[in-house]
Every structure is written in structure tokens, then in C-alpha cells.
Amino acid sequence: CEAGKSKQEFYDNEIQGFMLEVRSSGAKSYYVRTSVDGKRVAKKIGDAKVMDIKSARVKAMKLKRAIEEQKDIVLGKSTKEKKKASVLTLGVFYDTYYLPYIKKHIKSYETNISIFKNHLLPKYKNTPMDQISKASIMKLHSDMVVKKKLAPATANKVLIFLSSAFNIAIDLELEGVSQNPTKGIKEYKLNNAKERYITKEEANRLLEAINSTEQNIHLKYIIPMLILTGARRGEVLKAKHEDFNLNLMTWTIPTSKNGKKRILPITPQLLELYNK
């Protein structure tokens, strides 16, 4: 709190009326400021020292909903109007539910975060999820390629991750989110995939080159193993002796890119390499 002031108020830019009050004593509390019977009132949510901002936002939404429901009884507002005030914005949903979910269930979630921060949150951060329309999403998907000249694959990821977010919200039975507006929107067809296979002659030249170098003695084992198994570089580098079962002649990769284990056969050539 600034010198000379007994308290300061800092308002949230996502939830109207939600604020943090900081007192000169050092106390910090979350409040929701609203109007009841024409009077401005502040309802305390909790101590900021024991409650994080995400939990406070969720509680603020519930408190605002309860206050609005009381107003609706007096004013006779429709059910549709009541729901409008209580549906989470995409920004609040992202912070409160989506981030914790992907960090728990997705091994490499950096792309998800990048897509949301660069493309989805700039457009929909303060938009209630039930007001994100199919037409709006279709326009965003199209504009990314036509106007912004971004890759179709990037535009497709926006569609895929937003669809996943709505599915999570529906599974959690969040109020007001009962339909996925991305349903039926077609992804761009991708024709940029290229397949390239190493030839036998190229493989022999590569093996000759690594056998003649002394800069990295591990390459003479790593490269042949990649060629013989088709495994990913990370899988080969993380391989352990206990992963190889010479009785069953199998190599078990505990956790692959998709989060599941893989079992590959140990061929005679791979066994020879293993025994070196």
C-alpha cells in the first residue's frame, strides 16, 4: 500500500467488480464489489495470503451468481439472462481448469499454451464460453490462413485445441457450457507431409563416416540403433540395459511420445550391436 493511504484497491480485468484490497497494515483480501438495491457494496471473498487468484476468481463468479439470482427474483429476469452472468469467460476457464488439466494429462503441452496465448486468448479471453459462436471460430480459422498467411497446420491446431477445451468444460459440467461450437468445422487438408527413407548406400556411407571419427565415440552405437529400430532419438538416448529382454528378444520403451510403452523386437543385427 502506498505511503499515506490506509488501503488500495486493484481491480481484475477479467471479472467485473472482482478486486484485491491491500491495507497499510499489510492485510490483503479479495472482494467482489457490486450493487444491491441501488447501493454499492463489497462482499469479502477471502484472505489473499491463503487463497490463490484462481480459486478467488471461481469463488467470485459463484458469489456474483448468487447475488444476481437474488436480484432476478425481485426483477423477474429470465433464466437466459441469469445464466449469462455466471458463465466463465475463456480466460478464466483457461487459468482455472485448462492449464491444470493439460499439465496433468499431456506430456508436452507447450504447443497448447502457445496456441492459446498467441491466437485464442487475444480474441476470446473476456468472452463467456457460451457466446463463442461457430461462425466466429470459422472466421478465425479462415483469417489465420487467408489474412495472416499462417500455415494451415497452425490454424488446425487452434481448432483442435479449442475443441478440446470445450470438451473438457462439458465433461466438468460447467454452467452454461453444454455444446461444442467447433463441431462440424472442417480442418484444412494438409499436403505438406513428405516421406524420406534412407537408402542402403546412404546408410553404409553414414556408418563409415561415424566409424572413422573419434569426436563422439557414442555415435557408432546410437546411429546404427536408430537405423535398425526406427526408434526416436530420445528413445535411444534414454534406453537402459533393463529395457532389453534377451530371453524374449524384445526392447521395451517405457514411455513413448504418446505416453504409452512400446515393445520392439531385437533383430540379430540389433543383438550384435547390443553385445558390443
ABEGO torsion letter per residue (X at the ends): XBBGBABBBBBBAABBGBBBBBBAAGBBBBBBBBBBGGBBBBBBAEBAAABBAAAAAAAAAAAAAAAAAAAAAAAGBBAAAAAAAABBBAAAAAAAAAAAAAAAABABAAAAAAAAAAAAAAAAAABBAAABBAAAAAAAAAAAAAAAGBBAAAAAAAAAAAAAAAAAAAAAGBBGBABBAABGBBBBBBAABBBBBBBAAAAAAAAAAAAABAABAAAAAAAAAAAAAGBBAAAAAABBAAABBAAAGBBBBABBAAGBBBBBBBBAAAAAAAAX
